[in-house]
Amino acid sequence: MSWIGWAQIALVLLAVTATAVPLGGAMAAIAEGRWRVLAPVENLLYRAAGIDPARGMGWRAYVLAMLAVNLAGFLLLYALLRLQGVLPFNPQGLDGVPPWLAFNTAISFVTNTNWQAYSGEAAMSYLSQMAGLAVQNFLSAATGIALAFAVIRAFARGGASDLGNFWADLTRVTLYLLLPLCLVFAAFMVAGGVPQSLSAYVTANTVEGGTQTIPMGPAAFQIAIKQLGTNGGGFFGVNSAHPFENPTPWTNFLQSWAIIALPMGLALTFGRMVGDRRQGWAIFAVMMLFVVAGTLATYAAEAGGNPLHLAQGVAQGLGNMEGKEVRFGTSASALWAVITTGASNGAVNAMHDSFMPLGGLVPLFLIQLGEVLPGGVGSGLYGMLVFVLLAVFVAGLMVGRTPEYLGKKVQAREVKLAMLAVLIVPLCILGFTAVAAVLPVALASVQDAGPHGLSELLYAYSSAAGNNGSAFGGLTADTPWMNTTLGIVMLLGRFAVIVPVLAIAGSIAAKPRLPQSAGSFPTHGPLFVGLLAGVILILGGLQFLPSLFLGPLAEHFAMLAGQTF
Amino acid sequence: MHTQTMAAVPLSRVVLDALRKLNPVTLLRNPVIFVTEVVSLLVTLLAALAAWRGAPWAFQAGIAVWLWLTVLFANAAEAVAEGRGRARAESLRRARGETRAKLLARPDDRALWHWRDAPELRENDVVLVEAGDLVPADGEVIQGIASVNEAAVTGESAPVIRESGGDRSAVTGGTLVVSDWLVVRVTAAPGNSFLDRMIALVEGASRQKTPNEIALDILLAGLTIVFLVAVASVVGLASFNGVAPSVPVLAALLVTLIPTTIGGLLSAIGIAGMDRLVRFNVVATSGRAVEAAGDVDVLLLDKTGTITLGNRQAAGFFAAPGVAEAELAQAALLASLADETPEGRSILAYARERHGLTATRPEGATVVPFTAQTRLSGLDIPGQGSFRKGAVDSLSRALGIEPPAALKEAVERIARAGATPLAVSRDGRMLGVIELKDIVKPGMRARFDALRRMGIRTVMVTGDNRLTAAAIAAEAGVDDFIAEATPEDKLAYIRNAQKEGRLVAMAGDGTNDAPALAQADVGLAMQTGTQAAREAGNMVDLDSDPTKLIEVVEIGKQLLITRGALTTFSIANDVAKYFAILPAIFVAQYPGLAALNVMGLASPESAILSAVIFNALIIVALVPLALRGVRYAPVGAAALLRRNLLIYGLGGVAAPFIGIKLIDLLLSVMGVF
């Protein structure tokens, strides 16, 4: 660990904190309909689609509209991928994507997961990238933020039945937030050396006399939304470790910032919209707490290097550099690994498979904790609010009143739905991993034996259930079994959580907002931050302890004893 | 405390009940304990199978025994709570006895009646109850006046007056008429009387889960499912690494992880909360009402009798110009010597207190009694003078003089403050006035402050005018008041507060209180009140002390706090249990995992068994707390949360580390494993 390494980490987190305030404010302005710079464009779109943006929707209508858009997105993307061989913008003449892979990829991009069982440059035409994947990147991110708006409104309003208009939210988030941010960000990427081109791949003659195919493509814009929309699906196969996708430490700095800028900003949006900014800061603090603690642990594990290599006299001055880019080093790789898993982004700039066991444990555990630290755009906030409700419920009884949050009573219906929402992820992760761990058809995909192999499998299902999309590596993901089961898990991890969460929003919105009194305990301040962090660890994380014991922890202690896998 | 609470119910009864509650059908109500029972059965079968096959079985049997004990301890906790209620119910039942009623053929003819067994009485039957008879059913007195001993219900043996009309017309079945007679119209169908409801409540038979209990049940069921899946997944995950944990070990892991502690104590906490209320001589019609009491934001309290003592007392002497206060006090004392009213007594007490004056009636003194005509009273003492006291205008008129200007001012000031001025004269000369005040009960201000810290607003309800009400409100330290209150005003105030989302509690006794009592979220009716009021409220105070509303709120809060604290404790316990059991399961395959055996437990077997034993014993250890309730202090929500999180949250994380280690040491010393 070096002070330069710490400075790099601190710089990113400070930038995130500094920009969270204006971003949080901007998103509140968009949610509350105060930003209508492009009103004519908006109105044109609404008229064309026959939508009345002022008409509020109840939670059921909101969910149905969201599901309809996402179903349509899935079908279109699936068709596009299957048919890309006969469609234009395919200079490499790539074939259509095979059915299982197309199914998995379509779900993956619709659910904001961006799990990639393919390598972009080898499998996707430019049309698929631009009109398919990039569009879904926008749509899934905008969906997440719109849902978060709906949930925030439920807390901000009292005795209301409507959560806002999904179509208006989707349009405004895209028009006023994602598009402008991505345009600016893409410009920075291009300036940093990322290609944005429709030309065919370039064949270069190398100094050794061989030839090398250099992939090209409209990468910069897609990378912008990939980072900002917590999508994470790389344009190129190795994602942000690729020199064209993330060429320099500066692009790396910007991309790191972009991973958590919006999810962290949304915490502050929440505070603004409910009329008490301290509430937003409390949630922000919990998210930041885990990011900092996770980075601390991962950086320590990676910078320490591999003790086995040390024992053999291999210098570990730069730390464990296996699977890492020299231009980033251990600190920027460690930070990236933590925020990309904490934020359900899933882009990578290093190989998590090659991390030290404890360095790999942290990203895995962050995904398993439910993708709320800070989680995906929108999904992180509404997931966090579910934990907030559970924390308030358990601890709230201890002050001798029916627990309430922001003046909304937390009762049986909310607890039931919140439990449903937090149950689905562990069920998917543990259930599918346990089954895969004994099924030969699944085991065929696993590269390594012992605890490390288990980590690979566990990570894959965790990543899918948490809609993260990053891969540990070492797993052959493009098999019918993996494509199908991971596809199902991604669907459940997204929509089986959204439905109960929106149902909670519906029931919370209907409740009157009771005046706060000395009898209702404060949900800001260090005590609540500590409580919420504890509840996330205990209710969200404890059930994964056996799997972590058998995976990374077993590997770690075996490694200390000189055993590798 | 421990032995005390346990001793209240015979141990044999508790054991029998705990065994009876093993019936899986009844246990289904409690999913956590039900799962524990199923798992216990499974492990028992496996242990038996192992023994039959000649395989090692002692460890499995050990786990099985402690899993069963976990279930039994949980059942016993409930049985103890129920047992204490049942003891009270038995005495109530005895009170009810086999009553026969004198059923009147016509309400207005007391001579014509015939015997009818009490259980066969119907609503609106009219019965005659004479001295020595038990009141056969709840009802309304429609004729007569009698003294009634209500000890059977209230525990208070001094008889109370019951009469037709007015606010003391309700009689309770099972109480004894000790003098005179009453004609009573039956208002409760058999089996639905006050006594019946009380018996059902304390026995826990009619106990329905309260809203918060339902929510908590859902949380616990959800956690049980999560851990079921987590433990089941261990089979698959471990097989990948070539480890095959045995079923009893996984069973141990499962049972220690699911929230058995709170699952086992939850219903005991609820029953005990009800019992605390009953022992406090308040009967609630449902647990829901008790829970609502904890949520109350606004407390409506009658001024007279609740906030103030209800009778006026001397609180100041204001002498006329040129008169020493001591002279006035002396005159007031003598003028009141023969006055036996509480007001008169209070003047004597005040004179003694302020000026150290005492007096006995001098020889030859003539008492001038109060009459409606003169509205004056006093004492003529030969040689000393003639002393009078009375309302200021009465005295002025009688003496034919106007009080001096300075005195007039004092009179007005006293009246403005809601007190009553009483003038005192000696030999036709007005010496000054006594201030008679309705005194705020001692300690009320502190209690209102405590309530405010918990976010509860107190509102004083009074028939006084605004000015008077404002003065008393300020003195008592209430947050708001309703002056010149009519029943409609009260109702409107409650509705308004509820519209703002506040929960309101009030106490009342009269029939005109009934609508407000029914509207309030917590309506505490007085046992001495009318049947209408008792029907409208959702609690009845057998001591008829409206101040108790405050304690009722505290009991409600304590109930919720106890549930929350034990839930937090139970969930926080899991951390240590993982660190006991997980290394033990996998250490054979991965010896390095011994580093995570942070408690340094002796062997895998002893580690697992210690965790299971701790998990069972902690239920027993917490029974007294569940029955007694977690201490409640009105320090405000933030401080309360900090304190309870520290004790039950952090304590819940730490306690099992220590407990499991101790049990492990004990097992090693005993050489078990």
Chai-1 contact restraints between the chains, C-beta under 6 A:
chainA,res_idxA,chainB,res_idxB,connection_type,confidence,min_distance_angstrom,max_distance_angstrom,comment,restraint_id
A,V394,B,T567,contact,1.0,0.0,6.0,A-B,restraint_1
A,V394,B,T568,contact,1.0,0.0,6.0,A-B,restraint_2
A,L397,B,L560,contact,1.0,0.0,6.0,A-B,restraint_3
A,L397,B,R563,contact,1.0,0.0,6.0,A-B,restraint_4
A,L397,B,G564,contact,1.0,0.0,6.0,A-B,restraint_5
A,M398,B,I561,contact,1.0,0.0,6.0,A-B,restraint_6
A,M398,B,G564,contact,1.0,0.0,6.0,A-B,restraint_7
A,M398,B,A565,contact,1.0,0.0,6.0,A-B,restraint_8
A,M398,B,L641,contact,1.0,0.0,6.0,A-B,restraint_9
A,M398,B,N644,contact,1.0,0.0,6.0,A-B,restraint_10
A,V399,B,A637,contact,1.0,0.0,6.0,A-B,restraint_11
A,V399,B,L640,contact,1.0,0.0,6.0,A-B,restraint_12
A,V399,B,L641,contact,1.0,0.0,6.0,A-B,restraint_13
A,G400,B,G294,contact,1.0,0.0,6.0,A-B,restraint_14
A,G400,B,K557,contact,1.0,0.0,6.0,A-B,restraint_15
A,G400,B,L560,contact,1.0,0.0,6.0,A-B,restraint_16
A,G400,B,I561,contact,1.0,0.0,6.0,A-B,restraint_17
A,R401,B,G294,contact,1.0,0.0,6.0,A-B,restraint_18
A,R401,B,D295,contact,1.0,0.0,6.0,A-B,restraint_19
A,T402,B,N212,contact,1.0,0.0,6.0,A-B,restraint_20
A,T402,B,D295,contact,1.0,0.0,6.0,A-B,restraint_21
A,Q411,B,A215,contact,1.0,0.0,6.0,A-B,restraint_22
A,A412,B,I214,contact,1.0,0.0,6.0,A-B,restraint_23
A,A412,B,A215,contact,1.0,0.0,6.0,A-B,restraint_24
A,V415,B,A215,contact,1.0,0.0,6.0,A-B,restraint_25
A,V415,B,I218,contact,1.0,0.0,6.0,A-B,restraint_26
A,V415,B,L219,contact,1.0,0.0,6.0,A-B,restraint_27
A,K416,B,I218,contact,1.0,0.0,6.0,A-B,restraint_28
A,M419,B,G222,contact,1.0,0.0,6.0,A-B,restraint_29
A,L423,B,G222,contact,1.0,0.0,6.0,A-B,restraint_30
A,P426,B,V226,contact,1.0,0.0,6.0,A-B,restraint_31
A,L427,B,V229,contact,1.0,0.0,6.0,A-B,restraint_32
A,L430,B,V229,contact,1.0,0.0,6.0,A-B,restraint_33
A,L430,B,A230,contact,1.0,0.0,6.0,A-B,restraint_34
A,L430,B,S233,contact,1.0,0.0,6.0,A-B,restraint_35
A,A434,B,S233,contact,1.0,0.0,6.0,A-B,restraint_36
A,A434,B,G236,contact,1.0,0.0,6.0,A-B,restraint_37
A,A434,B,L237,contact,1.0,0.0,6.0,A-B,restraint_38
A,A437,B,G236,contact,1.0,0.0,6.0,A-B,restraint_39
A,A437,B,L237,contact,1.0,0.0,6.0,A-B,restraint_40
A,A437,B,F240,contact,1.0,0.0,6.0,A-B,restraint_41
A,V438,B,G236,contact,1.0,0.0,6.0,A-B,restraint_42
A,V438,B,S239,contact,1.0,0.0,6.0,A-B,restraint_43
A,L454,B,F240,contact,1.0,0.0,6.0,A-B,restraint_44
A,P512,B,G501,contact,1.0,0.0,6.0,A-B,restraint_45
A,L514,B,G501,contact,1.0,0.0,6.0,A-B,restraint_46
A,S517,B,G455,contact,1.0,0.0,6.0,A-B,restraint_47
A,A518,B,R453,contact,1.0,0.0,6.0,A-B,restraint_48
A,A518,B,G455,contact,1.0,0.0,6.0,A-B,restraint_49
A,A518,B,G636,contact,1.0,0.0,6.0,A-B,restraint_50
A,G519,B,M454,contact,1.0,0.0,6.0,A-B,restraint_51
A,G519,B,G455,contact,1.0,0.0,6.0,A-B,restraint_52
A,G519,B,A637,contact,1.0,0.0,6.0,A-B,restraint_53
A,S520,B,A637,contact,1.0,0.0,6.0,A-B,restraint_54
A,F521,B,A637,contact,1.0,0.0,6.0,A-B,restraint_55
A,F521,B,A638,contact,1.0,0.0,6.0,A-B,restraint_56
A,F521,B,L641,contact,1.0,0.0,6.0,A-B,restraint_57
A,P522,B,A638,contact,1.0,0.0,6.0,A-B,restraint_58
A,L527,B,R642,contact,1.0,0.0,6.0,A-B,restraint_59
A,I538,B,I571,contact,1.0,0.0,6.0,A-B,restraint_60
A,L542,B,D574,contact,1.0,0.0,6.0,A-B,restraint_61
A,Q543,B,V226,contact,1.0,0.0,6.0,A-B,restraint_62
A,Q543,B,A230,contact,1.0,0.0,6.0,A-B,restraint_63
A,L545,B,Y578,contact,1.0,0.0,6.0,A-B,restraint_64
A,P546,B,V234,contact,1.0,0.0,6.0,A-B,restraint_65
A,S547,B,L237,contact,1.0,0.0,6.0,A-B,restraint_66
A,F549,B,L582,contact,1.0,0.0,6.0,A-B,restraint_67
A,L550,B,L237,contact,1.0,0.0,6.0,A-B,restraint_68
A,L550,B,N241,contact,1.0,0.0,6.0,A-B,restraint_69
A,A554,B,Y590,contact,1.0,0.0,6.0,A-B,restraint_70
A,F557,B,Y590,contact,1.0,0.0,6.0,A-B,restraint_71
A,F557,B,G592,contact,1.0,0.0,6.0,A-B,restraint_72
A,F557,B,L593,contact,1.0,0.0,6.0,A-B,restraint_73
A,F557,B,A595,contact,1.0,0.0,6.0,A-B,restraint_74
A,A558,B,Y590,contact,1.0,0.0,6.0,A-B,restraint_75
A,A558,B,G592,contact,1.0,0.0,6.0,A-B,restraint_76
A,L560,B,G592,contact,1.0,0.0,6.0,A-B,restraint_77
A,A561,B,G592,contact,1.0,0.0,6.0,A-B,restraint_78
